[in-house]
Amino acid sequence: MTATPARFMQSQALYTALGDECRQTIIILLLRAGAARSVGEIAAQLELSQLAVSYHLKSLRDTRLLTVERKGTQRRYALNTAEYAELLAPTRELVNLIAACTVR
């Protein structure tokens, strides 16, 4: 089956977004959390400014890798596991493996 230009562009944007170490860290954080997090919560855990985190979240949102839930004035971000379950499965397994091997 030949990939369509639109599908190729979607994949290209996804892998470009995933190519950034900060965005990879955000994804791992959300995988470990297993629940939606606000920009402030993510920023506090990563020790980054909320502006920097918002920039990275927008990039991940644009690829539809994240979902956004509004609660009042707050937005909470979570992985869009329904759409990217196959893509995220190996990542989740890797996170679990790393967590199991980490000595605390």
N, CA, C and O atoms as a GROMACS GRO file, in nm:
protein
  416
    1MET      N    1   0.082  -0.117   0.000
    1MET     CA    2   0.000   0.000   0.000
    1MET      C    3   0.088   0.125   0.000
    1MET      O    4   0.185   0.133   0.076
    2THR      N    5   0.056   0.220  -0.083
    2THR     CA    6   0.134   0.341  -0.095
    2THR      C    7   0.081   0.446   0.003
    2THR      O    8  -0.040   0.466   0.014
    3ALA      N    9   0.172   0.510   0.075
    3ALA     CA   10   0.133   0.614   0.170
    3ALA      C   11   0.087   0.738   0.094
    3ALA      O   12   0.149   0.777  -0.004
    4THR      N   13  -0.020   0.798   0.139
    4THR     CA   14  -0.068   0.921   0.078
    4THR      C   15   0.014   1.037   0.130
    4THR      O   16   0.070   1.030   0.239
    5PRO      N   17   0.020   1.146   0.052
    5PRO     CA   18   0.096   1.263   0.100
    5PRO      C   19   0.045   1.315   0.235
    5PRO      O   20   0.126   1.355   0.319
    6ALA      N   21  -0.085   1.315   0.257
    6ALA     CA   22  -0.139   1.364   0.384
    6ALA      C   23  -0.094   1.276   0.500
    6ALA      O   24  -0.057   1.327   0.606
    7ARG      N   25  -0.096   1.144   0.481
    7ARG     CA   26  -0.054   1.052   0.586
    7ARG      C   27   0.096   1.068   0.613
    7ARG      O   28   0.140   1.064   0.728
    8PHE      N   29   0.173   1.087   0.508
    8PHE     CA   30   0.316   1.110   0.523
    8PHE      C   31   0.342   1.238   0.603
    8PHE      O   32   0.425   1.238   0.694
    9MET      N   33   0.270   1.344   0.570
    9MET     CA   34   0.288   1.471   0.640
    9MET      C   35   0.249   1.458   0.787
    9MET      O   36   0.315   1.515   0.874
   10GLN      N   37   0.144   1.382   0.814
   10GLN     CA   38   0.103   1.360   0.953
   10GLN      C   39   0.212   1.286   1.029
   10GLN      O   40   0.245   1.322   1.142
   11SER      N   41   0.267   1.184   0.969
   11SER     CA   42   0.375   1.107   1.033
   11SER      C   43   0.499   1.193   1.051
   11SER      O   44   0.565   1.186   1.155
   12GLN      N   45   0.530   1.274   0.952
   12GLN     CA   46   0.647   1.360   0.961
   12GLN      C   47   0.633   1.456   1.079
   12GLN      O   48   0.728   1.476   1.155
   13ALA      N   49   0.516   1.516   1.094
   13ALA     CA   50   0.494   1.608   1.205
   13ALA      C   51   0.503   1.536   1.339
   13ALA      O   52   0.557   1.591   1.436
   14LEU      N   53   0.451   1.416   1.345
   14LEU     CA   54   0.456   1.337   1.469
   14LEU      C   55   0.600   1.308   1.508
   14LEU      O   56   0.639   1.332   1.623
   15TYR      N   57   0.679   1.257   1.416
   15TYR     CA   58   0.816   1.221   1.449
   15TYR      C   59   0.904   1.343   1.472
   15TYR      O   60   1.001   1.335   1.548
   16THR      N   61   0.873   1.454   1.409
   16THR     CA   62   0.944   1.579   1.438
   16THR      C   63   0.915   1.621   1.582
   16THR      O   64   1.006   1.660   1.655
   17ALA      N   65   0.788   1.613   1.622
   17ALA     CA   66   0.751   1.647   1.759
   17ALA      C   67   0.818   1.554   1.858
   17ALA      O   68   0.863   1.598   1.964
   18LEU      N   69   0.825   1.426   1.826
   18LEU     CA   70   0.886   1.328   1.916
   18LEU      C   71   1.038   1.336   1.919
   18LEU      O   72   1.101   1.276   2.005
   19GLY      N   73   1.096   1.409   1.825
   19GLY     CA   74   1.240   1.420   1.817
   19GLY      C   75   1.302   1.512   1.920
   19GLY      O   76   1.424   1.515   1.937
   20ASP      N   77   1.219   1.588   1.990
   20ASP     CA   78   1.269   1.681   2.090
   20ASP      C   79   1.274   1.614   2.227
   20ASP      O   80   1.176   1.554   2.271
   21GLU      N   81   1.387   1.625   2.296
   21GLU     CA   82   1.406   1.558   2.424
   21GLU      C   83   1.307   1.606   2.530
   21GLU      O   84   1.259   1.526   2.611
   22CYS      N   85   1.277   1.734   2.531
   22CYS     CA   86   1.181   1.787   2.629
   22CYS      C   87   1.042   1.727   2.606
   22CYS      O   88   0.973   1.691   2.701
   23ARG      N   89   1.001   1.718   2.480
   23ARG     CA   90   0.869   1.659   2.450
   23ARG      C   91   0.868   1.510   2.483
   23ARG      O   92   0.766   1.457   2.527
   24GLN      N   93   0.980   1.443   2.463
   24GLN     CA   94   0.989   1.302   2.503
   24GLN      C   95   0.970   1.289   2.654
   24GLN      O   96   0.902   1.198   2.701
   25THR      N   97   1.030   1.379   2.729
   25THR     CA   98   1.018   1.378   2.874
   25THR      C   99   0.874   1.404   2.917
   25THR      O  100   0.825   1.342   3.011
   26ILE      N  101   0.806   1.495   2.850
   26ILE     CA  102   0.665   1.522   2.880
   26ILE      C  103   0.580   1.397   2.856
   26ILE      O  104   0.493   1.365   2.936
   27ILE      N  105   0.605   1.328   2.746
   27ILE     CA  106   0.530   1.206   2.716
   27ILE      C  107   0.555   1.101   2.823
   27ILE      O  108   0.461   1.036   2.870
   28ILE      N  109   0.679   1.084   2.862
   28ILE     CA  110   0.711   0.986   2.967
   28ILE      C  111   0.644   1.025   3.098
   28ILE      O  112   0.590   0.939   3.169
   29LEU      N  113   0.647   1.153   3.130
   29LEU     CA  114   0.581   1.201   3.252
   29LEU      C  115   0.431   1.167   3.249
   29LEU      O  116   0.377   1.118   3.348
   30LEU      N  117   0.365   1.194   3.137
   30LEU     CA  118   0.223   1.165   3.125
   30LEU      C  119   0.194   1.015   3.126
   30LEU      O  120   0.092   0.972   3.180
   31LEU      N  121   0.283   0.937   3.069
   31LEU     CA  122   0.268   0.791   3.074
   31LEU      C  123   0.276   0.741   3.218
   31LEU      O  124   0.195   0.659   3.261
   32ARG      N  125   0.374   0.791   3.291
   32ARG     CA  126   0.390   0.749   3.430
   32ARG      C  127   0.273   0.795   3.516
   32ARG      O  128   0.227   0.722   3.604
   33ALA      N  129   0.226   0.915   3.491
   33ALA     CA  130   0.116   0.971   3.570
   33ALA      C  131  -0.013   0.894   3.547
   33ALA      O  132  -0.091   0.872   3.640
   34GLY      N  133  -0.035   0.852   3.424
   34GLY     CA  134  -0.156   0.780   3.392
   34GLY      C  135  -0.282   0.865   3.400
   34GLY      O  136  -0.393   0.812   3.397
   35ALA      N  137  -0.265   0.995   3.412
   35ALA     CA  138  -0.379   1.086   3.422
   35ALA      C  139  -0.339   1.221   3.363
   35ALA      O  140  -0.221   1.249   3.341
   36ALA      N  141  -0.439   1.303   3.338
   36ALA     CA  142  -0.416   1.435   3.281
   36ALA      C  143  -0.342   1.524   3.381
   36ALA      O  144  -0.360   1.511   3.502
   37ARG      N  145  -0.261   1.614   3.328
   37ARG     CA  146  -0.184   1.707   3.409
   37ARG      C  147  -0.198   1.848   3.351
   37ARG      O  148  -0.214   1.866   3.230
   38SER      N  149  -0.192   1.946   3.438
   38SER     CA  150  -0.196   2.086   3.394
   38SER      C  151  -0.056   2.130   3.353
   38SER      O  152   0.043   2.063   3.382
   39VAL      N  153  -0.050   2.244   3.286
   39VAL     CA  154   0.080   2.301   3.247
   39VAL      C  155   0.164   2.325   3.371
   39VAL      O  156   0.284   2.295   3.372
   40GLY      N  157   0.103   2.377   3.476
   40GLY     CA  158   0.175   2.406   3.599
   40GLY      C  159   0.233   2.280   3.663
   40GLY      O  160   0.347   2.281   3.710
   41GLU      N  161   0.156   2.173   3.664
   41GLU     CA  162   0.204   2.047   3.720
   41GLU      C  163   0.321   1.991   3.639
   41GLU      O  164   0.420   1.944   3.696
   42ILE      N  165   0.309   1.998   3.508
   42ILE     CA  166   0.416   1.949   3.421
   42ILE      C  167   0.541   2.035   3.438
   42ILE      O  168   0.652   1.982   3.451
   43ALA      N  169   0.523   2.167   3.439
   43ALA     CA  170   0.635   2.259   3.454
   43ALA      C  171   0.709   2.236   3.586
   43ALA      O  172   0.832   2.238   3.590
   44ALA      N  173   0.634   2.214   3.693
   44ALA     CA  174   0.696   2.192   3.824
   44ALA      C  175   0.778   2.064   3.825
   44ALA      O  176   0.887   2.061   3.883
   45GLN      N  177   0.728   1.960   3.762
   45GLN     CA  178   0.803   1.834   3.760
   45GLN      C  179   0.925   1.840   3.671
   45GLN      O  180   1.026   1.775   3.699
   46LEU      N  181   0.919   1.918   3.566
   46LEU     CA  182   1.032   1.927   3.473
   46LEU      C  183   1.126   2.043   3.504
   46LEU      O  184   1.232   2.056   3.443
   47GLU      N  185   1.086   2.126   3.600
   47GLU     CA  186   1.163   2.245   3.635
   47GLU      C  187   1.187   2.334   3.514
   47GLU      O  188   1.298   2.381   3.489
   48LEU      N  189   1.078   2.356   3.439
   48LEU     CA  190   1.078   2.446   3.324
   48LEU      C  191   0.972   2.553   3.348
   48LEU      O  192   0.885   2.538   3.433
   49SER      N  193   0.982   2.661   3.272
   49SER     CA  194   0.879   2.764   3.283
   49SER      C  195   0.749   2.713   3.220
   49SER      O  196   0.750   2.626   3.134
   50GLN      N  197   0.638   2.770   3.266
   50GLN     CA  198   0.510   2.731   3.208
   50GLN      C  199   0.504   2.769   3.060
   50GLN      O  200   0.439   2.700   2.982
   51LEU      N  201   0.568   2.877   3.023
   51LEU     CA  202   0.572   2.919   2.883
   51LEU      C  203   0.643   2.815   2.796
   51LEU      O  204   0.596   2.781   2.688
   52ALA      N  205   0.757   2.763   2.845
   52ALA     CA  206   0.830   2.661   2.770
   52ALA      C  207   0.748   2.534   2.757
   52ALA      O  208   0.742   2.472   2.650
   53VAL      N  209   0.684   2.494   2.866
   53VAL     CA  210   0.601   2.373   2.862
   53VAL      C  211   0.484   2.392   2.767
   53VAL      O  212   0.451   2.302   2.691
   54SER      N  213   0.421   2.508   2.772
   54SER     CA  214   0.308   2.536   2.681
   54SER      C  215   0.350   2.524   2.535
   54SER      O  216   0.275   2.472   2.453
   55TYR      N  217   0.468   2.573   2.503
   55TYR     CA  218   0.521   2.563   2.367
   55TYR      C  219   0.532   2.417   2.324
   55TYR      O  220   0.491   2.381   2.214
   56HIS      N  221   0.588   2.333   2.410
   56HIS     CA  222   0.604   2.192   2.378
   56HIS      C  223   0.469   2.120   2.372
   56HIS      O  224   0.449   2.032   2.288
   57LEU      N  225   0.378   2.155   2.461
   57LEU     CA  226   0.246   2.093   2.459
   57LEU      C  227   0.171   2.126   2.330
   57LEU      O  228   0.100   2.041   2.276
   58LYS      N  229   0.188   2.249   2.281
   58LYS     CA  230   0.122   2.286   2.155
   58LYS      C  231   0.173   2.199   2.041
   58LYS      O  232   0.095   2.153   1.958
   59SER      N  233   0.303   2.177   2.037
   59SER     CA  234   0.360   2.092   1.933
   59SER      C  235   0.303   1.951   1.941
   59SER      O  236   0.270   1.892   1.838
   60LEU      N  237   0.291   1.897   2.061
   60LEU     CA  238   0.235   1.762   2.077
   60LEU      C  239   0.085   1.759   2.047
   60LEU      O  240   0.034   1.662   1.993
   61ARG      N  241   0.016   1.867   2.082
   61ARG     CA  242  -0.128   1.877   2.052
   61ARG      C  243  -0.151   1.882   1.901
   61ARG      O  244  -0.245   1.821   1.850
   62ASP      N  245  -0.066   1.955   1.832
   62ASP     CA  246  -0.081   1.969   1.686
   62ASP      C  247  -0.071   1.835   1.614
   62ASP      O  248  -0.127   1.820   1.506
   63THR      N  249  -0.002   1.739   1.672
   63THR     CA  250   0.010   1.606   1.612
   63THR      C  251  -0.102   1.514   1.658
   63THR      O  252  -0.110   1.398   1.617
   64ARG      N  253  -0.189   1.566   1.744
   64ARG     CA  254  -0.301   1.491   1.804
   64ARG      C  255  -0.251   1.381   1.899
   64ARG      O  256  -0.323   1.286   1.927
   65LEU      N  257  -0.131   1.396   1.947
   65LEU     CA  258  -0.076   1.301   2.043
   65LEU      C  259  -0.132   1.327   2.183
   65LEU      O  260  -0.136   1.238   2.267
   66LEU      N  261  -0.176   1.452   2.206
   66LEU     CA  262  -0.235   1.488   2.335
   66LEU      C  263  -0.380   1.531   2.318
   66LEU      O  264  -0.421   1.580   2.213
   67THR      N  265  -0.455   1.510   2.423
   67THR     CA  266  -0.591   1.565   2.431
   67THR      C  267  -0.590   1.674   2.536
   67THR      O  268  -0.507   1.673   2.627
   68VAL      N  269  -0.683   1.767   2.525
   68VAL     CA  270  -0.694   1.876   2.620
   68VAL      C  271  -0.833   1.874   2.680
   68VAL      O  272  -0.934   1.867   2.609
   69GLU      N  273  -0.838   1.879   2.812
   69GLU     CA  274  -0.964   1.882   2.884
   69GLU      C  275  -0.968   2.012   2.962
   69GLU      O  276  -0.874   2.045   3.035
   70ARG      N  277  -1.076   2.087   2.946
   70ARG     CA  278  -1.088   2.214   3.018
   70ARG      C  279  -1.169   2.194   3.144
   70ARG      O  280  -1.277   2.135   3.141
   71LYS      N  281  -1.115   2.244   3.254
   71LYS     CA  282  -1.185   2.246   3.382
   71LYS      C  283  -1.179   2.389   3.433
   71LYS      O  284  -1.078   2.431   3.490
   72GLY      N  285  -1.286   2.463   3.412
   72GLY     CA  286  -1.285   2.605   3.447
   72GLY      C  287  -1.186   2.677   3.359
   72GLY      O  288  -1.194   2.671   3.236
   73THR      N  289  -1.091   2.745   3.422
   73THR     CA  290  -0.989   2.817   3.346
   73THR      C  291  -0.866   2.732   3.321
   73THR      O  292  -0.774   2.773   3.249
   74GLN      N  293  -0.863   2.615   3.380
   74GLN     CA  294  -0.745   2.528   3.367
   74GLN      C  295  -0.762   2.428   3.253
   74GLN      O  296  -0.871   2.377   3.228
   75ARG      N  297  -0.652   2.403   3.186
   75ARG     CA  298  -0.649   2.299   3.082
   75ARG      C  299  -0.562   2.186   3.133
   75ARG      O  300  -0.454   2.207   3.189
   76ARG      N  301  -0.610   2.064   3.112
   76ARG     CA  302  -0.536   1.946   3.156
   76ARG      C  303  -0.505   1.863   3.033
   76ARG      O  304  -0.591   1.840   2.948
   77TYR      N  305  -0.380   1.818   3.024
   77TYR     CA  306  -0.331   1.747   2.907
   77TYR      C  307  -0.310   1.600   2.939
   77TYR      O  308  -0.261   1.565   3.046
   78ALA      N  309  -0.349   1.516   2.844
   78ALA     CA  310  -0.331   1.371   2.859
   78ALA      C  311  -0.293   1.314   2.723
   78ALA      O  312  -0.317   1.376   2.620
   79LEU      N  313  -0.233   1.197   2.726
   79LEU     CA  314  -0.199   1.130   2.600
   79LEU      C  315  -0.326   1.084   2.532
   79LEU      O  316  -0.420   1.038   2.597
   80ASN      N  317  -0.328   1.095   2.402
   80ASN     CA  318  -0.441   1.049   2.322
   80ASN      C  319  -0.419   0.901   2.290
   80ASN      O  320  -0.387   0.864   2.177
   81THR      N  321  -0.435   0.819   2.390
   81THR     CA  322  -0.402   0.677   2.376
   81THR      C  323  -0.496   0.605   2.280
   81THR      O  324  -0.459   0.502   2.224
   82ALA      N  325  -0.615   0.657   2.260
   82ALA     CA  326  -0.707   0.592   2.167
   82ALA      C  327  -0.651   0.594   2.025
   82ALA      O  328  -0.658   0.494   1.953
   83GLU      N  329  -0.595   0.706   1.986
   83GLU     CA  330  -0.544   0.720   1.849
   83GLU      C  331  -0.404   0.663   1.832
   83GLU      O  332  -0.368   0.613   1.725
   84TYR      N  333  -0.324   0.670   1.938
   84TYR     CA  334  -0.185   0.630   1.927
   84TYR      C  335  -0.149   0.511   2.015
   84TYR      O  336  -0.035   0.497   2.058
   85ALA      N  337  -0.246   0.425   2.042
   85ALA     CA  338  -0.222   0.310   2.131
   85ALA      C  339  -0.107   0.224   2.080
   85ALA      O  340  -0.020   0.184   2.157
   86GLU      N  341  -0.107   0.194   1.952
   86GLU     CA  342   0.001   0.111   1.897
   86GLU      C  343   0.136   0.180   1.907
   86GLU      O  344   0.237   0.117   1.937
   87LEU      N  345   0.138   0.310   1.881
   87LEU     CA  346   0.262   0.385   1.887
   87LEU      C  347   0.313   0.393   2.031
   87LEU      O  348   0.434   0.384   2.055
   88LEU      N  349   0.222   0.409   2.126
   88LEU     CA  350   0.262   0.429   2.266
   88LEU      C  351   0.293   0.299   2.339
   88LEU      O  352   0.363   0.301   2.440
   89ALA      N  353   0.244   0.187   2.290
   89ALA     CA  354   0.265   0.060   2.362
   89ALA      C  355   0.413   0.030   2.386
   89ALA      O  356   0.450  -0.001   2.499
   90PRO      N  357   0.499   0.038   2.286
   90PRO     CA  358   0.641   0.012   2.311
   90PRO      C  359   0.702   0.113   2.408
   90PRO      O  360   0.789   0.078   2.488
   91THR      N  361   0.658   0.239   2.401
   91THR     CA  362   0.708   0.341   2.492
   91THR      C  363   0.666   0.310   2.635
   91THR      O  364   0.747   0.320   2.727
   92ARG      N  365   0.541   0.272   2.653
   92ARG     CA  366   0.491   0.237   2.787
   92ARG      C  367   0.569   0.118   2.842
   92ARG      O  368   0.606   0.117   2.960
   93GLU      N  369   0.594   0.018   2.758
   93GLU     CA  370   0.672  -0.098   2.802
   93GLU      C  371   0.813  -0.056   2.843
   93GLU      O  372   0.866  -0.106   2.942
   94LEU      N  373   0.874   0.034   2.767
   94LEU     CA  374   1.008   0.081   2.798
   94LEU      C  375   1.008   0.157   2.931
   94LEU      O  376   1.097   0.138   3.013
   95VAL      N  377   0.909   0.244   2.951
   95VAL     CA  378   0.900   0.318   3.077
   95VAL      C  379   0.886   0.222   3.194
   95VAL      O  380   0.951   0.241   3.297
   96ASN      N  381   0.802   0.121   3.180
   96ASN     CA  382   0.785   0.023   3.288
   96ASN      C  383   0.915  -0.053   3.314
   96ASN      O  384   0.948  -0.080   3.429
   97LEU      N  385   0.986  -0.088   3.209
   97LEU     CA  386   1.113  -0.158   3.224
   97LEU      C  387   1.216  -0.071   3.295
   97LEU      O  388   1.286  -0.118   3.385
   98ILE      N  389   1.226   0.054   3.255
   98ILE     CA  390   1.320   0.147   3.318
   98ILE      C  391   1.282   0.167   3.464
   98ILE      O  392   1.369   0.167   3.552
   99ALA      N  393   1.154   0.183   3.491
   99ALA     CA  394   1.108   0.203   3.630
   99ALA      C  395   1.140   0.080   3.715
   99ALA      O  396   1.177   0.094   3.832
  100ALA      N  397   1.126  -0.037   3.658
  100ALA     CA  398   1.154  -0.161   3.733
  100ALA      C  399   1.303  -0.176   3.761
  100ALA      O  400   1.341  -0.237   3.861
  101CYS      N  401   1.387  -0.121   3.676
  101CYS     CA  402   1.532  -0.134   3.692
  101CYS      C  403   1.594  -0.021   3.772
  101CYS      O  404   1.711  -0.030   3.810
  102THR      N  405   1.520   0.084   3.799
  102THR     CA  406   1.574   0.200   3.868
  102THR      C  407   1.581   0.173   4.018
  102THR      O  408   1.482   0.134   4.080
  103VAL      N  409   1.698   0.195   4.074
  103VAL     CA  410   1.718   0.180   4.218
  103VAL      C  411   1.691   0.313   4.283
  103VAL      O  412   1.747   0.415   4.242
  104ARG      N  413   1.607   0.313   4.382
  104ARG     CA  414   1.573   0.440   4.450
  104ARG      C  415   1.624   0.440   4.588
  104ARG      O  416   1.606   0.538   4.661
   0.00000   0.00000   0.00000
